[in-house]
């Protein structure tokens, strides 16, 4: 994979076209995937680069070639055969998997529903994936290990055999295999669910797809900034029958119990000014209470949290780490949480919806780089929010039972209006989505200066590393030259000694 700075879309296009002409499907799919990889792995592209018509066009070009070589039948010859959800892989937890569960559970697409996994990263454990699918009540098929071309053809063969009426795409951002297979098949409907919305994603601009956004900020961005006039909005939801409600009693322990949910990458951006792991001590010192973290964390992240607690004189017993739970909403109730705090610097939508569903107050971080990273637009009007540590301390240090009950009521009302199962069913059954159908955006102001300074720090760090690498290389060369000179000196010294001894012998 090329570094982002070395990426040329012209070269990518040329490579894909050559591969298509040579019938080298692996090369074409990998070139597209690697181009997206190089972008999304660069922190400076996050919440800035969302789509590429050129890269999507290359997916369409490959799909066209595949159709010509496979001779797949046209749409009017096909029979309706339920729904196939095409994903890259399944995980034990995360908003992406929860959306798949909701689609299967609600039954809003033609039955039966089955899953196909492309295994784009070639890292899934089949028995594990089968277990996840069984818990969802769906059958799953997984592309076998092999090149991208083989996995794409396997996906297309599966879709051809299933003859689905509807294909729902919930693949990872760079999964060219899934995108091309969906473009090459002849399902009556292909629904592209735009879930990786703060990174570059393949498929966003593909005309054959019905484009669905899961958040209001993504919907408005895709419609008004990217020009997708016919995109749809499906709100995130939570199963009503499984929703546990908070009993309305707050600060029962005298001090608030706070909670944050998220995978390690939600907190992993070294260039960002505010670091969750380093602020945990300050947060607990401000509340005087306990904090629960739900989600896996790396050993290094846990060690940083321990150091933060020690630095602020906070007992480690006041921090509870739970790597995984089956239900976030149930865990929030069982652990007596009073306040849900969104992850930062990258917020999470699904967990925030679960917190509002339980009737919990929410505290959102206002990410100064982009509203896409905050989650503030998903929250209820008037959601508590902080931008810097002074605001964070001020909010956490002044929580009262009355304030918590007021926000709890607003959170639950917002969930019922915009995120209930009924709201999702209405949105899915509607033929189109108007701007008025979508919850309005919050008033947010980005801090362009701090974002710029972050980028400068990244660039300086990169330049410094490059300069140090060059200096190290020069030193290594100089050291090698010195070693050669020393070796020559030793040889000359030895020769001079031998000549001297020879003269002494002759003189005797």
C-alpha distance (Angstrom), angle and dihedral (degrees) to the residues before:
residue distance angle dihedral
X1 . . .
X2 3.78 . .
X3 3.79 119.6 .
X4 3.78 112.0 -105.1
X5 3.80 93.3 -108.3
X6 3.82 90.4 58.0
X7 3.82 94.6 49.8
X8 3.80 117.9 116.0
X9 3.79 118.5 -176.9
X10 3.81 88.9 -157.5
X11 3.80 89.4 58.7
X12 3.81 91.1 46.2
X13 3.81 90.6 52.2
X14 3.79 92.2 48.0
X15 3.79 91.0 48.7
X16 3.81 93.1 49.4
X17 3.80 93.1 47.0
X18 3.82 91.6 49.3
X19 3.80 90.7 49.5
X20 3.80 91.9 48.9
X21 3.80 90.8 50.9
X22 3.80 90.3 48.7
X23 3.83 91.7 44.9
X24 3.81 88.0 -120.5
X25 3.79 97.3 148.7
X26 3.80 94.5 170.6
X27 3.79 92.1 57.5
X28 3.81 94.1 47.7
X29 3.81 94.8 49.5
X30 3.80 93.5 42.5
X31 3.80 92.8 49.7
X32 3.81 90.6 55.9
X33 3.80 93.5 43.7
X34 3.81 93.4 48.1
X35 3.80 91.7 49.8
X36 3.81 90.8 55.7
X37 3.81 90.8 43.7
X38 3.79 91.8 55.7
X39 3.81 90.2 54.0
X40 3.80 102.0 43.2
X41 3.81 92.1 46.5
X42 3.80 89.5 59.5
X43 3.82 109.6 86.8
X44 3.80 91.8 -148.8
X45 3.81 91.3 65.9
X46 3.81 94.4 57.1
X47 3.82 113.2 113.1
X48 3.79 88.6 -0.2
X49 3.80 106.9 70.2
X50 3.80 113.7 47.8
X51 3.80 108.3 154.4
X52 3.79 144.4 5.9
X53 3.76 122.1 -151.9
X54 3.82 89.7 -166.8
X55 3.80 94.0 55.1
X56 3.82 92.0 43.7
X57 3.80 87.9 49.5
X58 3.79 89.3 55.6
X59 3.82 89.6 53.1
X60 3.80 88.3 52.5
X61 3.82 90.4 49.1
X62 3.80 91.8 52.8
X63 3.83 91.4 46.0
X64 3.80 90.2 51.8
X65 3.79 90.7 53.2
X66 3.80 91.2 47.4
X67 3.80 91.2 52.2
X68 3.78 90.8 51.8
X69 3.79 93.4 50.8
X70 3.81 97.5 42.0
X71 3.79 98.4 39.2
X72 3.80 93.9 -143.6
X73 3.79 113.9 -170.4
X74 3.78 121.9 -101.2
X75 3.78 125.4 -101.9
X76 3.83 96.2 -105.2
X77 3.82 90.2 58.4
X78 3.77 94.1 54.2
X79 3.77 129.3 95.1
X80 3.77 125.0 -134.0
X81 3.79 108.9 -99.0
X82 3.77 110.4 170.6
X83 3.79 124.5 -102.9
X84 3.78 133.7 -43.2
X85 3.80 117.6 -162.1
X86 3.80 108.9 -154.6
X87 3.79 113.6 -157.1
X88 3.79 135.0 161.0
X89 3.79 97.3 -129.0
X90 3.80 141.5 -32.9
X91 3.79 127.8 -116.6
X92 3.78 135.2 -163.3
X93 3.80 91.4 -110.9
X94 3.77 142.8 1.1
X95 3.78 139.4 101.7
X96 3.81 93.2 -89.8
X97 3.81 92.2 60.0
X98 3.81 92.5 41.9
X99 3.82 90.0 56.9
X100 3.81 89.7 53.7
X101 3.81 89.9 49.9
X102 3.82 91.3 51.0
X103 3.82 93.1 49.7
X104 3.81 91.2 51.1
X105 3.81 94.0 43.6
X106 3.81 97.0 47.2
X107 3.80 94.0 49.7
X108 3.80 92.9 -148.3
X109 3.81 93.0 143.7
X110 3.82 125.8 63.2
X111 3.80 115.5 -72.3
X112 2.93 141.3 -87.7
X113 3.80 100.7 51.2
X114 3.79 121.4 -159.8
X115 3.81 134.7 173.9
X116 3.78 130.8 -129.5
X117 3.80 120.6 -170.8
X118 3.80 120.4 -159.1
X119 3.83 94.4 -162.9
X120 3.80 88.2 -146.5
X121 3.81 92.3 177.3
X122 3.83 94.1 43.7
X123 3.78 92.2 -131.5
X124 3.81 107.8 107.9
X125 3.77 124.4 120.5
X126 3.80 105.8 -135.0
X127 3.81 97.0 -148.5
X128 3.80 89.9 48.6
X129 3.81 92.1 49.8
X130 3.80 90.9 47.6
X131 3.81 88.7 52.9
X132 3.80 92.6 51.9
X133 3.81 91.1 48.4
X134 3.81 92.3 48.2
X135 3.81 89.5 54.7
X136 3.80 87.6 55.6
X137 3.79 92.9 49.7
X138 3.79 95.0 -117.3
X139 3.78 137.3 116.1
X140 3.79 115.6 -119.3
X141 3.79 134.1 -158.6
X142 3.80 121.3 -167.4
X143 3.79 128.3 -155.5
X144 3.77 108.9 -116.1
X145 3.79 122.6 -118.3
X146 3.76 113.0 -78.5
X147 3.78 141.8 93.0
X148 3.78 124.0 -35.4
X149 3.79 91.4 -104.4
X150 3.79 93.1 54.5
X151 3.81 92.1 48.4
X152 3.81 91.4 47.9
X153 3.80 91.9 51.1
X154 3.79 89.6 47.8
X155 3.80 90.4 52.3
X156 3.80 91.1 48.7
X157 3.80 91.8 47.6
X158 3.80 89.7 51.8
X159 3.81 91.7 50.8
X160 3.81 91.2 46.2
X161 3.80 91.5 51.8
X162 3.81 93.9 45.2
X163 3.81 93.9 47.9
X164 3.83 91.7 -154.7
X165 3.76 123.2 -163.3
X166 3.82 89.6 -150.7
X167 3.78 133.5 28.6
X168 3.80 116.7 -165.9
X169 3.80 114.3 -160.4
X170 3.79 115.2 -150.1
X171 3.78 98.1 154.9
X172 3.80 128.1 144.3
X173 3.79 117.7 -89.0
X174 3.82 97.4 -97.7
X175 3.81 98.8 36.7
X176 3.80 100.4 128.0
X177 3.82 89.6 166.7
X178 3.81 93.5 63.9
X179 3.80 94.9 40.8
X180 3.81 94.5 50.8
X181 3.83 92.8 44.9
X182 3.81 90.4 52.6
X183 3.81 91.1 47.8
X184 3.80 92.3 48.7
X185 3.80 96.9 47.8
X186 3.80 122.8 82.6
X187 3.79 103.7 -132.2
X188 3.79 114.6 151.5
X189 3.82 90.2 -123.9
X190 3.79 130.7 24.5
X191 3.80 111.2 -173.0
X192 3.79 115.1 -163.2
X193 3.81 109.4 -156.7
X194 3.80 106.5 -154.9
X195 3.81 100.0 -149.1
X196 3.83 102.1 142.4
X197 3.77 87.6 64.8
X198 3.81 102.7 152.5
X199 3.82 93.9 54.5
X200 3.78 134.2 56.0
X201 3.80 108.2 -80.5
X202 3.76 131.8 -170.8
X203 3.82 115.5 -126.7
X204 3.80 98.5 32.8
X205 3.82 94.6 117.0
X206 3.83 101.2 31.1
X207 3.85 106.2 130.1
X208 3.84 96.4 -148.2
X209 3.79 91.7 60.0
X210 3.80 127.1 86.6
X211 3.80 100.4 -131.1
X212 3.82 117.0 -140.0
X213 3.82 125.2 -174.2
X214 3.80 122.3 -160.8
X215 3.81 99.3 -158.1
X216 3.77 134.2 47.6
X217 3.81 93.5 -124.5
X218 3.81 91.7 52.8
X219 3.81 91.0 46.3
X220 3.79 94.6 53.1
X221 3.80 92.4 42.1
X222 3.79 93.2 51.3
X223 3.80 93.2 45.1
X224 3.79 101.4 42.0
X225 3.81 104.9 23.3
X226 3.80 101.2 32.8
X227 3.82 95.6 32.1
X228 3.82 99.6 -124.1
X229 3.79 96.5 152.4
X230 3.82 96.2 179.6
X231 3.79 101.6 45.8
X232 3.81 118.4 135.2
X233 3.81 133.6 -140.5
X234 3.80 122.1 -134.7
X235 3.81 110.9 176.7
X236 3.77 122.2 -138.0
X237 3.79 111.4 -106.6
X238 3.80 145.0 177.7
X239 3.79 128.8 -135.6
X240 3.80 105.6 -92.7
X241 3.78 94.5 -149.7
X242 3.80 90.2 55.6
X243 3.78 96.5 45.1
X244 3.77 114.6 114.7
X245 3.78 116.7 -156.3
X246 3.77 126.2 -138.7
X247 3.80 110.3 -118.8
X248 3.82 93.6 -130.4
X249 3.81 95.6 -112.5
X250 3.79 110.4 126.3
X251 3.80 134.3 -175.0
X252 3.80 91.1 15.9
X253 3.79 90.3 157.6
X254 3.79 91.0 50.6
X255 3.80 91.7 -108.1
X256 3.81 129.2 59.0
X257 3.77 124.6 -94.6
X258 3.80 109.4 -142.4
X259 3.79 128.3 -166.5
X260 3.79 138.5 -164.8
X261 3.81 127.4 -171.2
X262 3.76 128.8 -160.3
X263 3.78 151.3 105.1
X264 3.84 120.0 -96.0
X265 3.81 94.3 -95.6
X266 3.82 90.9 60.6
X267 3.81 87.1 70.3
X268 3.78 100.1 31.3
X269 3.81 111.6 102.3
X270 3.80 110.1 110.7
X271 3.81 92.1 -171.6
X272 3.82 93.7 60.8
X273 3.80 116.7 101.7
X274 3.82 97.7 -133.1
X275 3.80 117.6 55.2
X276 3.82 119.6 -166.9
X277 3.80 94.6 -152.8
X278 3.80 92.0 51.7
X279 3.82 94.5 44.6
X280 3.79 98.4 49.9
X281 3.81 92.1 92.5
X282 3.80 92.2 51.2
X283 3.82 90.7 47.1
X284 3.81 93.4 53.3
X285 3.78 92.5 42.7
X286 3.82 87.9 54.4
X287 3.82 95.8 49.2
X288 3.79 99.3 35.5
X289 3.80 86.0 -146.1
X290 3.80 139.8 88.6
X291 3.80 134.3 -69.7
X292 3.80 128.5 -149.8
X293 3.79 121.2 -159.3
X294 3.81 116.4 -163.1
X295 3.78 116.2 -165.5
X296 3.81 138.8 51.7
X297 3.79 118.5 -67.1
X298 3.78 130.6 -172.4
X299 3.80 121.3 -110.4
X300 3.80 89.6 -111.0
X301 3.82 91.3 53.3
X302 3.80 91.7 49.4
X303 3.80 90.9 49.4
X304 3.81 90.6 52.2
X305 3.79 89.9 52.2
X306 3.80 90.4 51.3
X307 3.81 90.9 50.9
X308 3.82 90.6 49.7
X309 3.80 91.4 51.8
X310 3.79 91.4 49.7
X311 3.81 92.2 47.7
X312 3.84 90.4 56.9
X313 3.79 96.3 40.2
X314 3.81 93.7 -113.0
X315 3.79 120.6 150.0
X316 3.80 114.5 -116.4
X317 3.83 88.0 -133.2
X318 3.81 88.5 74.6
X319 3.82 91.7 66.3
X320 3.81 119.7 73.1
X321 3.79 119.9 -169.7
X322 3.81 118.4 -161.7
X323 3.82 111.6 -179.3
X324 3.81 96.2 -161.4
X325 3.80 141.5 3.5
X326 3.77 130.4 -176.0
X327 3.80 92.7 -137.0
X328 3.79 124.7 24.5
X329 3.80 93.1 -163.4
X330 3.81 92.1 52.3
X331 3.82 91.7 47.3
X332 3.81 91.2 51.2
X333 3.81 89.9 56.3
X334 3.80 96.8 40.7
X335 3.81 92.8 52.1
X336 3.80 93.4 47.7
X337 3.81 94.7 -118.8
X338 3.82 115.1 -175.1
X339 3.81 100.8 -178.2
X340 3.78 131.2 28.4
X341 3.80 114.7 -147.1
X342 3.80 118.6 -162.0
X343 3.80 117.5 -126.5
X344 3.79 117.3 -101.3
X345 2.93 148.9 -111.1
X346 3.84 82.4 8.7
X347 3.78 114.8 37.2
X348 3.80 124.0 -150.4
X349 3.80 122.0 -134.6
X350 3.80 104.4 -163.1
X351 3.82 96.3 51.0
X352 3.80 90.2 47.9
X353 3.80 90.1 53.5
X354 3.82 89.8 51.2
X355 3.80 90.4 52.0
X356 3.82 91.4 51.6
X357 3.80 90.0 46.6
X358 3.79 90.7 58.0
X359 3.80 90.4 50.1
X360 3.80 98.6 -109.1
X361 3.81 127.4 150.1
X362 3.80 113.0 -112.6
X363 3.79 130.8 -143.5
X364 3.81 113.9 -161.3
X365 3.78 129.1 -165.3
X366 3.81 113.1 -131.7
X367 3.79 101.1 -136.3
X368 3.80 105.8 -146.1
X369 3.80 93.5 -148.8
X370 3.79 100.0 57.9
X371 3.79 143.1 -16.3
X372 3.81 85.9 -127.2
X373 3.79 89.0 73.8
X374 3.80 98.6 45.8
X375 3.78 108.8 63.0
X376 3.79 88.2 -144.9
X377 3.81 91.5 125.3
X378 3.81 90.9 57.5
X379 3.80 90.8 54.0
X380 3.78 127.4 88.5
X381 3.82 119.1 -91.0
X382 3.78 108.1 -80.9
X383 3.80 95.3 24.0
X384 3.79 111.0 169.5
X385 3.79 109.4 -104.4
X386 3.78 138.6 178.8
X387 3.78 131.7 -160.3
X388 3.82 102.9 179.6
X389 3.79 138.5 18.2
X390 3.81 92.9 -95.5
X391 3.82 90.2 58.7
X392 3.79 90.6 43.8
X393 3.81 92.3 53.5
X394 3.80 91.5 44.4
X395 3.79 93.5 54.3
X396 3.80 97.3 41.3
X397 3.77 92.6 46.3
X398 3.81 95.3 52.1
X399 3.80 105.2 46.8
X400 3.80 114.6 139.0
X401 3.79 133.1 -177.9
X402 3.81 91.6 -114.4
X403 3.81 92.3 51.4
X404 3.79 91.2 48.0
X405 3.81 93.5 50.3
X406 3.81 91.0 49.1
X407 3.80 92.2 52.6
X408 3.80 92.6 42.2
X409 3.80 90.6 58.2
X410 3.81 91.8 48.3
X411 3.81 91.3 48.5
X412 3.81 94.6 52.0
X413 3.81 93.2 44.4
X414 3.81 90.1 51.7
X415 3.79 91.1 50.3
X416 3.80 93.2 50.3
X417 3.79 92.6 48.7
X418 3.79 100.7 43.0
X419 3.83 110.4 14.4
X420 3.80 108.0 33.7
X421 3.79 121.6 116.7
X422 3.78 87.7 -105.8
X423 3.80 90.7 55.9
X424 3.81 91.2 50.7
X425 3.82 93.1 46.5
X426 3.81 90.3 51.2
X427 3.78 91.1 50.1
X428 3.82 93.6 47.8
X429 3.79 93.5 48.5
X430 3.81 94.6 47.2
X431 3.80 115.6 100.0
X432 3.78 92.6 -138.4
X433 3.81 142.7 0.3
X434 3.78 124.1 -122.5
X435 3.79 124.7 -162.2
X436 3.79 89.0 -108.4
X437 3.82 91.0 58.8
X438 3.81 91.6 63.4
X439 3.83 125.5 76.4
X440 3.82 109.2 -102.7
X441 3.77 120.7 -107.5
X442 3.79 122.7 -102.7
X443 3.79 121.1 -113.7
X444 3.78 104.6 -95.3
X445 3.79 132.3 168.2
X446 3.80 120.3 -162.3
X447 3.80 120.0 -140.7
X448 3.79 99.7 -130.7
X449 3.79 93.6 178.4
X450 3.80 95.6 57.2
X451 3.80 90.8 44.7
X452 3.80 88.7 51.7
X453 3.80 92.0 49.2
X454 3.81 89.5 50.8
X455 3.80 90.0 53.7
X456 3.78 91.2 47.8
X457 3.78 89.6 52.3
X458 3.80 90.1 50.8
X459 3.80 91.6 47.5
X460 3.82 91.8 46.0
X461 3.78 90.9 49.1
X462 3.80 90.7 48.8
X463 3.80 92.5 47.1
X464 3.80 90.9 46.1
X465 3.80 91.5 51.2
X466 3.79 90.1 48.4
X467 3.81 91.7 48.9
X468 3.80 91.7 47.3
X469 3.79 89.4 49.8
X470 3.80 90.4 52.2
X471 3.81 92.1 47.1
X472 3.79 90.8 48.1
X473 3.80 89.3 50.6
X474 3.81 90.9 49.9
X475 3.80 90.8 48.5
X476 3.77 90.5 50.1
X477 3.81 89.8 51.9
X478 3.79 91.5 47.3
X479 3.81 90.6 47.3
X480 3.78 89.3 51.9
X481 3.82 90.3 50.8
X482 3.81 90.5 48.6
X483 3.78 90.6 50.9
X484 3.81 89.7 52.3
X485 3.81 91.4 48.2
X486 3.80 91.2 48.7
X487 3.77 90.1 50.2
X488 3.81 90.0 51.0
X489 3.79 90.2 46.6
X490 3.79 90.9 52.1
X491 3.79 89.8 49.2
X492 3.81 92.4 48.3
X493 3.79 90.7 45.3
X494 3.77 90.3 52.0
X495 3.80 91.2 47.5
X496 3.82 92.2 48.5
X497 3.82 90.0 50.1
X498 3.78 91.4 51.2
X499 3.84 92.0 48.8
X500 3.81 91.1 48.7
X501 3.79 92.5 50.5
X502 3.79 90.1 47.5
X503 3.84 91.1 53.5
X504 3.78 91.3 48.6
X505 3.80 89.9 52.1
X506 3.81 91.9 50.1
X507 3.80 93.0 47.4
X508 3.78 91.3 54.6
